[in-house]
Amino acid sequence: MSESEFVLEMRGVTKRFPGVLALDNVNFKVKPGTVHALMGENGAGKSTLMKCLFGIYKMDSGSIILKGEERIFNNAADAMKAGVSMIHQELSNVPQRSVAQNLWLGREPLNVLKFINHKKMLTDTGTLLKTLNFDFDPAARMADLSISHQQGCEIAKAVSYNASIVVMDEPTSSLTENEVAHLFDIIRNLRTQGVAIIYISHKMEEIFRIADMVTVMRDGRVIGDYPVSEMNTDKLISLMVGRDTVHRFPPVESEIGEVLLEVKNLFSGNPRSFRDISFTLRRGEILGLGGLVGAQRTELVESIFGVREVAGGEVIVKGRSLKKLRPEKAIGAGIGLVTEDRRSSGIFPLLSVTVNTTVASLNNYKNRIGLLDHKKLIAIANTQNQQLRTKTPSMGTLIQNLSGGNQQKVILSRWLMTMPDILIMDEPTRGIDVGAKYEIYTIMAELVKQGKAIIMVSSEMPELIGMSHRIAVLCAGRLTGILEQKDANQEEVMRYATQFG
């Protein structure tokens, strides 16, 4: 192949961070008019490679060839001017500004007097949104939009640069099925215009639906480039993790014991949320909580933990009714909550692994005069993370510098330090790779074997069926059925998940 066949070549890219070789002599090529998937476990180097391309990180060595010309991008603005756009996994908008202001930030159209031409900005935004079939108002305040519409704004911004390369890093993490289908229509349209899409996702089914080529990375190196038509799920997983994965879920061999949690006729404080929910959770059990987007699963588990207000009903833990539900009461009763969105409500990004591990259990580690026993606290935090095999350069490392799977292990360590009997895990493997998923599953299996009980909210059907002893299914705020493991299959879960009324 001649070099002219590629819109982008990254040659010999190496990037080091303190104590970590993040990229090791990476070569990466992309053709115009293709969707090129970039796959690998968390920490494999995918996002780091794209940040080098986008000028966010400076390469230690290597070169970037764009349309046959070697380029150096000192910052994101350089990359965007050259025709490289990036939709980041973490939204980076200005919440108090309008859609239009966010879209044209730093490159606003000016009138003859060199003032911002707000009318043109709104008109241009409206035209762009209409072209992409987005139906929200250009003048709407960004903070008032749903997460999926905010994601749509990021997509529109990337398209507005008339880019020849668009990098999409986990673009569907906050989208419904219909919105994913809409995004894929946009991608196909961009592809017909000759735009190259670099697509990063942990969702296997998306790769097989939309991608032409896939590059697999592992431990900062490229394992290989493959046509998607020649791949299957098992082969792709094997390449990513470096081992065969015949079994995606470990055996869950625990002894089911007495009832630890009983929820009776629970009603949300929000009349549009869940109502009249009743179920039990037993020692040694993983109870899956299934349902479609809008089923109110997160609202339910957050109410049990005391984050949200309830209007009626009862939560009974180990035979004792919890009055006026509050998080501190839930923790005191032996309940821990791993939240759905670890970035916004799980981790403290600018604090260390040690602080993130210990923050929920400080009261348990005070000495006789009421002061924190820092030595004991640090030692136990270190031991807990070692037991979960958390990969971190040190316990003093900022948690934001860890991969998603390792951040999730730190959050698990946090709750295990509170010595809970019940763990509520809301989408415990969202945004983490298949290898890290298996590690989380193994930890869950070990916890219930030790006699703990887990409520697992999951939108991934194989995970829900593969890891649960029973599955409680919600639809539009109502509990429509509870399935035993032997009766659980995708068709039955979907039947209950769509049983409105």
Rosetta blueprint (number, residue, H / E / L):
1 M L
2 S L
3 E H
4 S H
5 E H
6 F L
7 V L
8 L E
9 E E
10 M E
11 R E
12 G E
13 V E
14 T E
15 K E
16 R E
17 F E
18 P L
19 G L
20 V E
21 L E
22 A E
23 L E
24 D E
25 N E
26 V E
27 N E
28 F E
29 K E
30 V E
31 K L
32 P L
33 G L
34 T L
35 V E
36 H E
37 A E
38 L E
39 M E
40 G L
41 E L
42 N L
43 G L
44 A L
45 G L
46 K H
47 S H
48 T H
49 L H
50 M H
51 K H
52 C H
53 L H
54 F L
55 G L
56 I L
57 Y L
58 K L
59 M L
60 D L
61 S E
62 G E
63 S E
64 I E
65 I E
66 L E
67 K L
68 G L
69 E E
70 E E
71 R E
72 I L
73 F L
74 N L
75 N L
76 A H
77 A H
78 D H
79 A H
80 M H
81 K H
82 A L
83 G L
84 V E
85 S E
86 M E
87 I E
88 H L
89 Q L
90 E L
91 L L
92 S L
93 N L
94 V L
95 P L
96 Q L
97 R L
98 S E
99 V H
100 A H
101 Q H
102 N H
103 L H
104 W L
105 L L
106 G L
107 R L
108 E L
109 P L
110 L E
111 N L
112 V L
113 L L
114 K L
115 F L
116 I E
117 N L
118 H H
119 K H
120 K H
121 M H
122 L H
123 T H
124 D H
125 T H
126 G H
127 T H
128 L H
129 L H
130 K H
131 T H
132 L L
133 N L
134 F L
135 D L
136 F L
137 D L
138 P L
139 A L
140 A L
141 R E
142 M H
143 A H
144 D H
145 L L
146 S L
147 I H
148 S H
149 H H
150 Q H
151 Q H
152 G H
153 C H
154 E H
155 I H
156 A H
157 K H
158 A H
159 V H
160 S H
161 Y L
162 N L
163 A L
164 S L
165 I E
166 V E
167 V E
168 M E
169 D E
170 E L
171 P L
172 T L
173 S L
174 S L
175 L L
176 T L
177 E H
178 N H
179 E H
180 V H
181 A H
182 H H
183 L H
184 F H
185 D H
186 I H
187 I H
188 R H
189 N H
190 L H
191 R H
192 T H
193 Q L
194 G L
195 V L
196 A E
197 I E
198 I E
199 Y E
200 I E
201 S L
202 H L
203 K L
204 M H
205 E H
206 E H
207 I H
208 F H
209 R H
210 I H
211 A L
212 D L
213 M E
214 V E
215 T E
216 V E
217 M E
218 R E
219 D L
220 G L
221 R E
222 V E
223 I E
224 G E
225 D E
226 Y E
227 P E
228 V H
229 S H
230 E H
231 M L
232 N L
233 T H
234 D H
235 K H
236 L H
237 I H
238 S H
239 L H
240 M H
241 V H
242 G L
243 R L
244 D L
245 T L
246 V L
247 H L
248 R L
249 F L
250 P L
251 P L
252 V L
253 E L
254 S L
255 E L
256 I L
257 G L
258 E L
259 V E
260 L E
261 L E
262 E E
263 V E
264 K E
265 N E
266 L E
267 F E
268 S E
269 G L
270 N L
271 P L
272 R L
273 S L
274 F L
275 R L
276 D L
277 I E
278 S E
279 F E
280 T E
281 L E
282 R E
283 R L
284 G L
285 E L
286 I E
287 L E
288 G E
289 L E
290 G E
291 G L
292 L L
293 V L
294 G L
295 A L
296 Q L
297 R H
298 T H
299 E H
300 L H
301 V H
302 E H
303 S H
304 I H
305 F H
306 G L
307 V L
308 R L
309 E L
310 V E
311 A E
312 G E
313 G E
314 E E
315 V E
316 I E
317 V E
318 K L
319 G L
320 R E
321 S E
322 L L
323 K L
324 K L
325 L L
326 R L
327 P H
328 E H
329 K H
330 A H
331 I H
332 G H
333 A L
334 G L
335 I E
336 G E
337 L E
338 V E
339 T L
340 E L
341 D L
342 R H
343 R H
344 S H
345 S H
346 G L
347 I L
348 F L
349 P L
350 L L
351 L L
352 S E
353 V H
354 T H
355 V H
356 N H
357 T H
358 T H
359 V L
360 A L
361 S L
362 L H
363 N H
364 N H
365 Y H
366 K E
367 N L
368 R L
369 I L
370 G L
371 L L
372 L E
373 D L
374 H H
375 K H
376 K H
377 L H
378 I H
379 A H
380 I H
381 A H
382 N H
383 T H
384 Q H
385 N H
386 Q H
387 Q H
388 L L
389 R L
390 T L
391 K L
392 T L
393 P L
394 S L
395 M L
396 G L
397 T L
398 L E
399 I H
400 Q H
401 N H
402 L L
403 S L
404 G H
405 G H
406 N H
407 Q H
408 Q H
409 K H
410 V H
411 I H
412 L H
413 S H
414 R H
415 W H
416 L H
417 M L
418 T L
419 M L
420 P L
421 D L
422 I E
423 L E
424 I E
425 M E
426 D E
427 E L
428 P L
429 T L
430 R L
431 G L
432 I L
433 D L
434 V H
435 G H
436 A H
437 K H
438 Y H
439 E H
440 I H
441 Y H
442 T H
443 I H
444 M H
445 A H
446 E H
447 L H
448 V H
449 K H
450 Q L
451 G L
452 K L
453 A E
454 I E
455 I E
456 M E
457 V E
458 S L
459 S L
460 E L
461 M H
462 P H
463 E H
464 L H
465 I H
466 G H
467 M H
468 S L
469 H L
470 R E
471 I E
472 A E
473 V E
474 L E
475 C E
476 A L
477 G L
478 R E
479 L E
480 T E
481 G E
482 I E
483 L E
484 E E
485 Q H
486 K H
487 D H
488 A L
489 N L
490 Q H
491 E H
492 E H
493 V H
494 M H
495 R H
496 Y H
497 A H
498 T L
499 Q L
500 F L
501 G L
